[in-house]
């Protein structure tokens, strides 16, 4: 899904144009088209706490409503890993990943996507094509979010990544770039000549039932320092 980094840029009007690209066709189609189809008030009736079990959610979903593409994608993305076709829906996934908090974030992002002040383009291309299209522009700030190193070759069927090739392509970029990826010694060594920071973040859309929220751990790698 669109990360808070992108939401912040749009919300604060920090740039005059935003380009989103992903090789995952359904993901791009959701943010470009599907998000505008969903009826959030109805989905809130399906979400936790209004549906406290998967059986209750399924009964409401299949008996009362025919889901459109946007709604189906959103629910599947929340209840299965990375929105894959396969995967078991569990009560825990419902509680953590499909709750009103997540839907409020979706609502806020949709508002920004339709704001005429925001110049937004969507692409469904190999990342190398996007770099080749824009790499000479020194005024662009790039945010690169490749598949996690430890997931490479795993469940992300659409996103097998050659990290040596990734670095070679990033080096062609004339503007500033930010790369976020999971924390691994391989990536630290591969990008050792750049600025590397270890970063922990909270999964803000999860519902933890008064438990300590889950932390994600990533590397934030840049070709510039904050004061540049």
Secondary structure, DSSP 8 states (H G I E B T S, - for coil): ---HHHHHHHHTT--S-EEEE-S-HHHHHHHHTGGGT--HHHHHHHSBTTS-SHHHHHHHHHHH----HHHHHHHHHHHSGGG-S-----HHHHHHHSBHHHHHHHHHHHHHHT-TT--EEEE-S-HHHHHHHHTT-TT-EEEE----GGGTTTT-TT----HHHHHHHHTT--SEEEEEEE--HHHHHHTTTSEEEEEEEE-TT---TTS---EEEEEEEESS-TT-
